[in-house]
Amino acid sequence: MNRRIRLTITALLCALVATAGGVRAAGLGSKAHGPVVVQYWLNLCWQPAQTDFRHLVAAFNSSHPGIQIQPTCFSNASVLQPRLLAAIHQHRPPALSQTDAFAVASYVDLGAVQDLTPYVHGKTGLSAAAIADYFGPQWLNGKYHSGQYSMPFNDTSVTVLWYNPKLLSAAGIKSPPSTWTQFARDCAIVTKHGNWCMDTTDNEEPLFEANVREWGGTLVNAAGNRATLSSPAAVNALQFWVNLVKKGYVHHTNSAGTQWEQDFSSGHVAFEVYSSEGYTDTQNVVGKKFTIGVAQMPAGPKNADAGNGGDNIFIFKDVSPAVKAAAWTYIKWATQPKWTAWWAEQLSTAPVRKSAVNLMSGYLRQHPQALPAIRELPRAYFSPTVSGWGQAQGDIDTEISKAELGQESAAQAMKTVSTKVTYDITHAG
């Protein structure tokens, strides 16, 4: 999208400094003019993420005296993203930000985000080996249209299967299911004496995305401008859960809150499909009743995919070349294996690079519950990188709930949501 780029006074000064030789091509500041300042907006404000992020930035700033990263923390993505949109329209965005890649797509469509391809493949870019070191879905997550518009930063929500080992053992089940067919069979076995298989809520869209792929379907077409959720694969994936709810094996709580957690921690529910990152908090709720078992997400009839969610990092266009270069220096530094492994250990998330797993060997011996999520990374895919997917997620959740509550058929739910999602992704912005 062509639009007039208005240079701010700061950008003009940076350009003059660069012309005078005060700023090197790599974006480093000089002693005479001070460091290149990189404004960085983010929503990693919860603890311990905020403290860990400050440590990360302090380590970078101390080792790069020519660059100064200045972070500004917003409470959550719902607060950050409207601020980013306002800054874009005012031509005053930060240099760096981070959020879901599908949200980045909206900013790309506004012509506001820098294509990182020249940086990735430039003189200070990444080698072919470094690019191959990223897990495939993570690297793919940053691509949009024909460019690399964001970089993987952290995986916070790899979808795994939690289970209650005590309940399974009492039912004569020796191991957690590896397929959804086995899962349905186990549901029938454990549902007795006041116990049941699993809770679903009105926030199951991340699981459903993976299920659609596992049943052989897609979420959007290749062009990213039309939903494909009325396909037989999507209908069958939803019908699988509708059947389990009808039989009483799965309870739909119609709540995205803590009801499922209370049920699971009570010891009466065999399974939950949830984010790997939430293990510690849920285990604290369970207490000493049992130790939560963790397994990879079961495979579907066609594929063995899992869901993933995390924040990508990106650079805005409306900053000077020197600031962009400095921002790229930070991105490359912060996503190296050493810091990827450190971040994953500090926050119990999954790393985005393969070599980081080797650096985590000691941690993984002490935290074996993290292994299933890491083993899933080569098949843990993200939401489609298209504008409007945030709204689409809510619409998908609404129709899933209606089908599971018997208010409409699975086929009708998917027909309705396909129309809604197509509208969402073609009218975003």
Residue pairs with C-beta under 8 A, 6 or more apart in sequence:
1 109
1 110
1 111
2 111
3 111
5 91
5 317
5 318
6 91
6 318
7 15
8 91
8 92
8 318
10 320
11 318
11 319
11 320
11 323
14 23
14 36
14 320
14 321
14 322
14 323
15 320
15 321
15 322
17 23
17 30
17 33
17 322
18 320
18 321
18 322
22 29
22 30
22 32
22 33
23 29
23 30
23 33
23 36
23 322
24 30
24 66
25 325
26 124
26 325
26 329
27 36
27 66
27 67
27 321
27 322
27 323
27 324
27 325
27 326
27 327
27 328
27 329
28 35
28 36
28 64
28 66
28 67
28 326
28 329
29 35
29 36
29 65
29 66
29 67
29 68
30 66
35 65
35 66
35 67
35 68
36 66
36 67
36 68
36 322
36 323
36 325
36 326
37 68
37 70
37 323
38 67
38 68
38 69
38 70
38 95
38 96
38 323
38 326
38 327
38 330
39 70
39 72
39 94
39 95
39 96
40 57
40 69
40 70
40 71
40 72
40 94
40 95
40 96
40 97
40 327
40 330
41 71
41 72
41 74
41 80
41 83
41 84
41 94
41 96
41 97
41 98
42 53
42 71
42 72
42 73
42 74
42 80
42 97
42 98
42 311
43 73
43 74
43 75
43 76
43 77
43 79
43 80
43 98
43 99
43 311
44 50
44 53
44 73
44 98
44 311
45 73
45 74
45 75
45 76
48 346
48 347
49 347
50 73
52 343
52 346
52 347
53 71
53 73
54 71
56 334
56 339
56 342
56 343
57 69
57 71
60 67
60 69
60 330
60 333
60 334
61 67
61 68
61 69
63 333
64 329
64 330
64 333
66 326
67 326
67 329
67 330
69 96
69 330
72 94
74 80
74 83
77 99
77 100
77 103
80 97
80 99
81 99
81 103
84 93
84 97
84 99
84 107
85 106
85 107
87 93
87 94
88 107
88 110
88 112
88 316
88 318
91 318
92 318
93 112
93 316
93 318
93 319
94 316
94 319
95 315
95 316
95 319
95 323
95 324
95 326
95 327
96 313
96 314
96 315
96 316
96 327
96 330
96 331
97 313
97 314
97 316
98 153
98 311
98 312
98 313
98 314
99 311
99 312
100 309
100 310
100 311
100 312
100 382
100 383
100 389
100 390
101 141
101 142
101 144
101 150
101 312
101 382
101 383
101 385
102 382
102 383
102 384
102 385
102 386
102 387
102 389
102 390
103 389
103 390
104 113
104 144
104 149
104 150
104 312
104 314
104 385
105 144
105 149
105 385
105 386
105 387
105 389
106 387
106 388
106 428
106 429
107 113
107 314
107 316
108 144
108 145
108 147
108 149
109 387
109 428
109 429
110 429
111 317
112 316
112 317
112 318
113 149
113 150
113 314
113 315
113 316
113 317
114 149
114 314
114 315
114 316
114 317
114 324
115 147
115 148
115 149
116 142
116 147
116 148
116 149
116 150
116 151
116 314
116 315
116 328
116 331
117 147
117 148
119 125
119 324
119 328
119 331
120 126
120 131
120 148
124 325
124 328
124 329
124 332
125 332
126 332
131 139
133 337
133 353
133 354
133 355
134 152
134 352
134 353
134 354
135 352
135 353
135 354
135 377
135 378
135 380
136 378
137 308
137 377
137 378
137 379
137 380
137 381
137 382
138 152
138 155
138 308
138 310
138 352
138 377
138 382
139 152
140 381
140 382
141 150
141 152
141 308
141 310
141 312
141 382
141 385
142 148
142 149
142 150
142 151
142 152
142 312
142 385
143 149
143 385
144 150
144 385
149 314
150 312
150 313
150 314
151 312
151 313
151 314
151 331
151 335
152 310
152 312
152 335
152 352
153 310
153 311
153 312
153 313
153 334
153 335
153 352
154 310
154 311
154 340
154 343
154 344
154 347
154 349
154 350
154 352
155 308
155 309
155 310
155 344
155 349
155 350
155 351
155 352
155 373
155 377
155 380
156 275
156 277
156 309
156 310
156 311
156 347
156 349
156 350
157 206
157 275
157 276
157 277
157 307
157 308
157 309
157 310
158 275
158 276
158 277
158 306
158 307
158 308
158 350
158 373
158 374
158 376
158 377
158 380
159 206
159 207
159 210
159 273
159 274
159 275
159 276
159 297
159 306
159 307
159 308
159 376
159 380
160 273
160 274
160 275
160 276
160 294
160 295
160 296
160 297
160 306
160 372
160 373
160 376
161 176
161 177
161 271
161 272
161 273
161 294
161 295
161 296
161 297
161 298
161 372
162 264
162 271
162 272
162 273
162 274
162 279
162 282
162 292
162 293
162 294
163 176
163 270
163 271
163 272
163 292
163 293
163 294
163 295
164 264
164 267
164 269
164 270
164 271
164 290
164 292
164 293
165 290
165 291
165 293
166 267
166 289
166 290
167 190
167 195
167 267
167 268
167 269
167 270
167 290
168 174
168 176
168 186
168 190
168 270
168 293
171 186
171 189
171 190
171 192
171 270
172 189
173 186
173 189
173 190
176 271
176 293
176 295
177 183
177 185
177 186
177 295
177 298
178 295
178 296
178 298
178 299
179 298
179 299
179 300
180 211
180 214
180 240
180 298
180 299
180 300
180 301
181 301
182 298
183 197
183 271
183 298
184 240
184 243
184 244
184 249
186 197
186 270
186 271
187 196
187 197
187 198
187 244
187 247
187 249
187 250
187 270
187 271
188 247
188 249
190 196
190 197
190 270
191 197
191 247
191 248
191 249
194 268
195 268
195 269
195 270
196 248
196 249
196 250
196 251
196 268
196 269
196 270
197 244
197 249
197 250
197 269
197 270
197 271
198 244
198 249
198 250
198 251
198 269
198 270
198 271
198 272
198 273
199 250
199 251
199 252
199 253
199 259
199 260
199 263
199 264
199 269
199 272
200 241
200 245
200 250
200 251
200 252
200 253
200 260
200 404
201 252
201 253
201 254
201 255
201 256
201 257
201 259
201 260
202 254
202 255
202 256
202 397
202 398
202 400
202 401
203 256
203 397
204 241
204 397
204 400
205 393
205 394
205 396
205 397
205 400
206 275
206 307
206 309
206 383
207 273
207 307
208 237
208 238
208 396
208 400
209 219
209 307
209 381
209 383
210 297
210 305
210 306
210 307
210 381
211 237
211 238
211 240
211 241
211 300
212 218
212 219
212 229
212 233
212 234
212 237
213 219
213 300
213 303
213 305
213 381
214 237
214 299
214 300
214 301
214 302
214 303
214 304
214 305
215 233
215 234
215 236
215 237
215 240
215 300
215 301
215 302
215 303
216 233
216 300
216 301
216 302
216 303
217 228
217 229
217 231
217 232
217 233
217 234
217 237
218 228
218 231
218 233
219 227
219 228
219 229
219 383
219 384
220 226
220 227
220 228
220 384
220 386
220 421
220 425
221 227
221 228
224 384
224 385
224 386
224 425
225 386
225 422
225 425
225 426
226 422
226 425
226 426
227 392
227 417
227 418
227 419
227 420
227 421
227 422
227 425
228 234
228 418
229 396
229 414
229 417
229 418
229 421
230 411
230 414
230 415
230 418
231 414
233 302
234 414
234 418
235 410
235 411
235 414
236 410
237 300
238 400
238 403
238 410
238 413
238 414
239 410
241 250
241 400
241 403
241 404
242 403
242 404
242 410
244 250
245 251
245 252
245 404
245 405
246 406
250 404
251 263
252 401
252 404
252 405
253 259
253 260
253 263
254 401
254 405
260 269
260 272
261 282
261 285
262 285
263 269
264 272
264 282
264 286
265 282
265 285
265 286
265 287
265 289
266 289
267 289
267 290
273 297
274 282
275 309
276 294
276 348
276 349
276 350
276 370
276 372
276 373
277 347
277 348
277 349
279 292
279 294
279 348
279 369
279 370
280 348
282 292
283 291
283 292
286 292
292 369
294 369
294 371
294 372
294 373
295 372
296 306
296 372
296 375
296 376
297 306
297 307
297 376
303 379
304 379
305 379
305 380
305 381
306 376
306 379
306 380
306 381
307 380
307 381
308 377
308 380
308 381
308 382
309 382
309 383
310 349
310 352
310 382
313 331
313 334
313 335
315 324
315 327
315 328
315 331
319 327
333 339
335 352
335 353
337 351
337 353
337 355
337 356
337 359
338 356
338 359
340 351
340 352
340 353
340 356
341 351
341 356
341 357
341 359
341 360
343 349
343 351
344 350
344 351
344 356
344 360
345 360
345 363
348 367
348 370
350 370
350 373
350 374
350 377
350 380
351 357
351 360
351 374
351 377
357 364
357 374
363 370
364 370
364 371
364 374
373 380
383 389
383 393
386 425
386 428
387 425
387 428
387 429
388 424
388 425
388 426
388 427
388 428
388 429
389 424
389 425
391 424
391 428
392 420
392 421
392 424
392 425
395 417
395 420
395 421
395 424
396 417
396 421
398 417
399 408
399 413
399 414
399 416
399 417
399 420
400 413
402 408
402 413
403 409
403 410
403 412
403 413
408 416
